[in-house]
Amino acid sequence: MPSDTAASVPSTGSPPRGEAPTAAPLDETMLAMDVVDTLRHAERLVERELGGEERRAQLKRRLREIYATQGIEVPDRILEEGVASLEEQRFVYQPTPPSFSRSLATLWVTRARWGRALLFGLGALLLAGGGWWFGVHLPAERARVAQQEELRTGIPEGLRAERARVAATTQAPNVLAQADRLVSEGEAAARAGALADARDRLARLQALQRNLAQEYTVRIVSRPGEPSGVWRVPPTNPRGRNFYLIVEAVGPDGRAVEVPVTSEEDRRTANVSRWGLRVSGDEYERVRQDKLADGVIQDPVVGRKRSGQMAPDWTIRSTGGAILEW
C-alpha cells in the first residue's frame, strides 16, 4: 500500500512569500477529479454505516485499494483534497437555476426539434390569414363600400331619374302621385340604410315607367288547336260560372309583349304575354258563336294600350279580372 507521506509528490500548499503562485500540474488536477468521481462511487459503500473521521479514513483506505489494483500511487494529499472536494461538492454539477435567459438558451439549443414544426405552423397560419383577408374580408369590405355608395347616391339618383321619365310620359295625377310616393319611400329607406326596401321601391318605379311607355294591342287568341275562351266554377258559388277570353298582347311590330297581370284567383302577379280576361256571359257567348261559324273570329281586337296609359282601353265589356292558368 502506498505510503501516506509520498515525498515525491509536489506539495500544493501556499508558495513562499515573494514567489508567484504556480498552477497545479494538469496530471494532478485530472487525478484529483478522478479521485472525486471514484469517491462518489466508493462513498455509497460506507455512507450508511460510517460517519465523520471514521468515514473519511475508510474512504481513503478504499481509494488506496482501488488505485493499487490499477498500479497507480496516489499521494495522501490528493486523497485528502478529494475527500474535501467531495464534501464540498466542488466537482458536482449544479444546474443553472430556472430563469428567462435559461429558457431562451434551452429554446435555442433545441431549435432543431421544434423549429420546423413552428415554421410549418406559421406558414399555415399565414396562408389561412391571407386566404381570409383576400377571399373574405376584402370582398366583404368592397361590397359594404359599394352598398353605402348605392344608398348614398345610386338609389336616390335612380329614383329621381325614373320620376322624371314618368312625368315625361304622362300627366295623369294618379300616376304621378304613385310615382311620388315610391320616390319618397325609396329615399327614406336609403337614408335609414334599408337597402332591400330602397331597391324594391326603385324596381317598382322602373316597372311603372316601363308599363307607361308600352304600346300594344290586346286581341283574342284565334289559332287552330288553341282555346279562345274558358269558364270556371267559382269556389264560393258552385252553381255560378266565370267566363274568360284568352287574349294576348302584341306590339306595333307584331311581336308578343309581356305585361304585368294579376290573377284574381290567387292574387299572383306575373309578366306574361297571354292571359285570361274575364268578360260577361253574353260577350263570351258572342265570341264563341263567331268562332263556331267559320273557325275564325272576325274582330279579335278587344283593347289598345297607348303610351302614357296604365291600362288598355277595352272595346268589349270586361270586369278587368284575369287568370294566369287555364
Legacy VTK file of the C-alpha trace (Angstrom):
# vtk DataFile Version 3.0
C-alpha trace
ASCII
DATASET POLYDATA
POINTS 326 float
0.000 0.000 0.000
1.364 3.442 -0.859
2.875 5.484 1.966
0.839 8.375 3.445
3.852 10.758 3.165
4.791 10.212 -0.537
7.641 12.806 -0.575
7.973 12.517 -4.330
4.618 14.293 -4.946
4.888 18.126 -5.064
3.059 19.996 -2.355
0.078 22.220 -3.257
0.449 24.469 -0.210
0.941 28.237 -0.420
4.134 29.308 -2.266
6.903 31.109 -0.370
6.358 34.823 0.143
7.635 36.805 -2.778
7.169 33.972 -5.273
4.328 33.919 -7.785
1.866 31.026 -7.362
2.169 28.319 -9.967
-0.767 26.377 -11.389
-1.125 22.773 -10.315
0.107 20.315 -12.943
-2.629 19.063 -15.236
-1.984 15.451 -14.213
-2.656 16.266 -10.576
-5.836 18.132 -11.467
-7.128 15.245 -13.557
-6.136 12.814 -10.832
-7.957 14.843 -8.197
-11.096 14.888 -10.350
-10.821 11.151 -10.889
-10.443 10.669 -7.152
-13.645 12.607 -6.528
-15.501 10.585 -9.164
-14.213 7.368 -7.610
-15.129 8.656 -4.178
-18.711 9.258 -5.261
-18.972 5.581 -6.081
-16.989 4.386 -3.075
-18.966 6.652 -0.769
-22.083 4.611 -1.452
-20.372 1.636 0.178
-19.702 3.355 3.531
-22.061 6.304 3.898
-24.805 4.256 5.554
-22.614 2.605 8.233
-19.868 5.132 8.952
-19.667 8.863 9.710
-17.219 11.660 10.466
-13.459 10.833 10.631
-14.078 7.126 10.501
-15.896 7.624 7.206
-13.043 9.742 5.806
-10.435 7.127 6.814
-12.496 4.314 5.336
-12.848 6.242 2.049
-9.093 6.815 1.872
-8.354 3.141 2.558
-10.861 2.109 -0.094
-9.288 4.527 -2.613
-5.781 3.167 -1.979
-7.058 -0.334 -2.661
-8.789 0.735 -5.863
-5.825 2.622 -7.291
-3.344 -0.079 -6.107
-5.172 -2.647 -8.207
-4.634 -0.291 -11.175
-0.955 0.238 -10.419
-1.445 3.911 -9.561
0.130 5.501 -6.485
-1.966 8.370 -5.148
-0.492 10.694 -2.506
-2.369 11.256 0.726
-2.607 14.930 -0.135
-4.592 14.125 -3.240
-6.801 11.768 -1.281
-7.393 14.413 1.392
-8.239 17.005 -1.240
-10.539 14.531 -2.987
-12.454 13.768 0.191
-12.697 17.505 0.989
-13.889 18.274 -2.563
-16.489 15.546 -2.297
-17.816 17.017 0.934
-17.818 20.494 -0.582
-19.380 19.130 -3.831
-16.734 21.082 -5.700
-16.848 18.881 -8.765
-20.586 18.160 -8.661
-22.555 19.703 -11.479
-25.084 22.230 -10.249
-27.694 23.008 -12.915
-28.424 26.637 -13.707
-31.498 27.771 -11.762
-34.622 28.474 -13.865
-34.632 31.931 -15.474
-35.691 33.751 -18.618
-32.180 33.585 -20.082
-32.007 29.848 -19.356
-35.324 29.334 -21.124
-34.090 31.263 -24.169
-30.874 29.228 -24.221
-32.843 25.982 -23.980
-35.096 27.037 -26.840
-32.086 27.908 -28.982
-30.333 24.621 -28.279
-33.464 22.574 -29.017
-34.490 24.594 -32.092
-33.871 21.614 -34.378
-36.739 19.755 -32.697
-39.399 22.456 -32.705
-38.171 24.896 -35.372
-39.546 23.043 -38.387
-42.935 22.466 -36.779
-43.063 26.140 -35.832
-42.214 27.190 -39.387
-44.913 24.917 -40.803
-47.395 26.264 -38.265
-46.534 29.871 -39.070
-46.780 29.129 -42.787
-50.213 27.538 -42.379
-51.329 30.473 -40.239
-50.124 32.969 -42.849
-51.857 31.063 -45.641
-55.101 30.876 -43.675
-54.883 34.542 -42.725
-54.103 35.558 -46.304
-56.966 33.464 -47.646
-59.379 35.031 -45.187
-58.092 38.554 -45.904
-58.190 38.323 -49.693
-61.056 35.829 -50.019
-63.455 37.045 -47.341
-62.519 40.368 -45.773
-61.630 42.384 -48.877
-64.673 41.251 -50.948
-66.944 41.924 -47.975
-65.383 45.354 -47.485
-65.767 46.197 -51.176
-69.399 45.064 -51.081
-70.012 47.175 -47.973
-68.499 50.270 -49.592
-70.487 49.647 -52.779
-73.709 49.312 -50.811
-73.018 52.507 -48.893
-72.400 54.322 -52.162
-75.582 52.848 -53.626
-77.591 54.031 -50.623
-75.958 57.456 -50.638
-76.139 58.320 -54.339
-77.118 55.407 -56.570
-80.672 54.768 -55.426
-81.659 58.431 -54.789
-80.385 59.448 -58.229
-82.119 56.445 -59.839
-85.414 57.311 -58.151
-85.288 60.908 -59.349
-84.358 59.846 -62.890
-87.267 57.389 -63.115
-89.641 60.001 -61.699
-88.577 62.373 -64.476
-89.260 59.698 -67.118
-92.720 59.053 -65.682
-93.513 62.775 -65.764
-92.323 62.949 -69.374
-94.641 60.073 -70.332
-97.882 61.073 -68.593
-99.513 63.894 -66.674
-102.188 61.708 -65.091
-102.496 62.879 -61.468
-102.989 59.386 -60.062
-99.887 58.059 -61.846
-97.718 60.992 -60.775
-98.937 60.597 -57.189
-97.966 56.917 -57.267
-94.511 57.809 -58.620
-94.030 60.484 -55.938
-94.958 58.000 -53.217
-92.401 55.472 -54.493
-89.693 58.153 -54.636
-90.445 59.294 -51.078
-90.450 55.757 -49.684
-87.276 54.845 -51.550
-85.346 57.887 -50.340
-86.471 57.298 -46.750
-85.331 53.665 -46.932
-81.960 54.749 -48.359
-81.408 57.238 -45.533
-82.278 54.548 -42.996
-79.828 52.096 -44.589
-82.621 49.667 -45.593
-81.058 48.582 -48.871
-83.633 45.898 -49.744
-86.575 48.282 -49.283
-84.825 51.040 -51.223
-84.105 48.677 -54.122
-87.709 47.468 -54.078
-89.085 50.987 -54.443
-86.691 51.726 -57.302
-87.665 48.483 -59.073
-91.374 49.254 -58.705
-90.872 52.763 -60.074
-88.944 51.345 -63.037
-91.749 48.857 -63.683
-94.255 51.713 -63.557
-92.274 53.663 -66.099
-91.919 50.652 -68.417
-95.634 49.985 -68.220
-96.408 53.597 -69.080
-94.077 53.548 -72.065
-95.525 50.349 -73.537
-97.792 50.325 -76.574
-99.643 47.175 -77.586
-102.927 45.775 -78.830
-104.919 43.158 -76.916
-106.578 40.589 -79.140
-108.330 37.258 -78.712
-106.238 34.188 -79.477
-107.677 32.638 -82.643
-105.468 29.827 -83.881
-106.257 26.203 -84.647
-105.803 23.931 -81.643
-105.788 26.784 -79.116
-108.761 27.785 -76.947
-110.205 31.273 -77.359
-112.169 31.152 -74.118
-112.694 29.126 -70.923
-115.065 29.192 -67.976
-114.610 28.482 -64.294
-116.856 27.446 -61.432
-116.130 29.924 -58.605
-115.309 28.284 -55.247
-117.859 30.438 -53.401
-120.691 29.734 -55.844
-120.821 26.153 -57.136
-123.810 26.992 -59.368
-122.174 30.022 -60.981
-119.694 30.392 -63.806
-116.928 32.886 -64.562
-116.155 33.426 -68.258
-112.772 34.358 -69.697
-111.463 35.133 -73.166
-107.863 34.034 -73.792
-106.103 37.161 -75.035
-102.552 38.198 -75.920
-100.626 41.475 -76.075
-98.992 42.297 -79.406
-96.651 45.230 -80.005
-96.624 47.556 -83.029
-94.008 45.285 -84.629
-96.269 42.238 -84.364
-94.265 40.617 -81.583
-95.691 39.440 -78.279
-95.314 41.921 -75.409
-95.083 40.871 -71.772
-97.244 42.902 -69.420
-97.872 42.635 -65.650
-101.080 40.715 -64.941
-102.539 39.825 -61.539
-104.619 36.679 -61.180
-107.932 37.166 -59.390
-107.789 33.547 -58.229
-104.592 33.668 -56.116
-103.540 37.361 -56.369
-100.268 36.332 -58.009
-98.715 38.899 -60.380
-96.553 37.878 -63.314
-95.247 39.369 -66.538
-96.984 37.441 -69.301
-97.919 37.962 -72.944
-101.066 35.786 -72.740
-103.753 35.595 -70.056
-107.448 35.014 -69.473
-109.573 38.196 -69.495
-112.842 37.975 -67.583
-115.931 39.021 -69.561
-119.661 38.773 -69.223
-121.519 35.634 -70.220
-123.066 37.426 -73.205
-119.691 38.566 -74.545
-118.271 35.096 -74.109
-121.176 33.555 -75.996
-120.894 36.098 -78.829
-117.227 35.245 -79.380
-117.980 31.507 -79.179
-120.670 31.716 -81.832
-118.387 33.854 -84.044
-115.661 31.241 -83.945
-118.092 28.334 -84.457
-119.386 29.911 -87.676
-116.180 29.526 -89.701
-113.394 28.861 -87.211
-112.231 32.487 -87.345
-113.011 35.404 -85.002
-113.928 38.305 -87.228
-112.855 41.113 -84.858
-110.255 39.722 -82.433
-109.049 43.114 -81.086
-110.592 43.829 -77.689
-108.328 46.611 -76.337
-105.486 49.034 -77.025
-102.791 50.249 -74.679
-101.182 53.587 -75.608
-98.010 55.186 -74.238
-98.748 57.163 -71.101
-101.678 54.953 -70.096
-101.622 52.485 -67.229
-104.196 50.096 -68.721
-105.720 49.360 -72.130
-108.918 50.915 -73.408
-111.319 47.978 -73.820
-113.718 47.683 -76.743
-115.750 44.981 -75.010
-117.458 44.742 -71.635
-114.881 43.429 -69.141
-114.504 43.443 -65.372
-110.699 43.677 -65.744
-110.268 40.421 -63.808
-107.751 37.913 -65.102
-106.360 34.407 -64.683
-102.869 33.171 -65.478
-103.621 29.457 -65.902
-106.411 27.553 -67.632
LINES 1 327
326 0 1 2 3 4 5 6 7 8 9 10 11 12 13 14 15 16 17 18 19 20 21 22 23 24 25 26 27 28 29 30 31 32 33 34 35 36 37 38 39 40 41 42 43 44 45 46 47 48 49 50 51 52 53 54 55 56 57 58 59 60 61 62 63 64 65 66 67 68 69 70 71 72 73 74 75 76 77 78 79 80 81 82 83 84 85 86 87 88 89 90 91 92 93 94 95 96 97 98 99 100 101 102 103 104 105 106 107 108 109 110 111 112 113 114 115 116 117 118 119 120 121 122 123 124 125 126 127 128 129 130 131 132 133 134 135 136 137 138 139 140 141 142 143 144 145 146 147 148 149 150 151 152 153 154 155 156 157 158 159 160 161 162 163 164 165 166 167 168 169 170 171 172 173 174 175 176 177 178 179 180 181 182 183 184 185 186 187 188 189 190 191 192 193 194 195 196 197 198 199 200 201 202 203 204 205 206 207 208 209 210 211 212 213 214 215 216 217 218 219 220 221 222 223 224 225 226 227 228 229 230 231 232 233 234 235 236 237 238 239 240 241 242 243 244 245 246 247 248 249 250 251 252 253 254 255 256 257 258 259 260 261 262 263 264 265 266 267 268 269 270 271 272 273 274 275 276 277 278 279 280 281 282 283 284 285 286 287 288 289 290 291 292 293 294 295 296 297 298 299 300 301 302 303 304 305 306 307 308 309 310 311 312 313 314 315 316 317 318 319 320 321 322 323 324 325
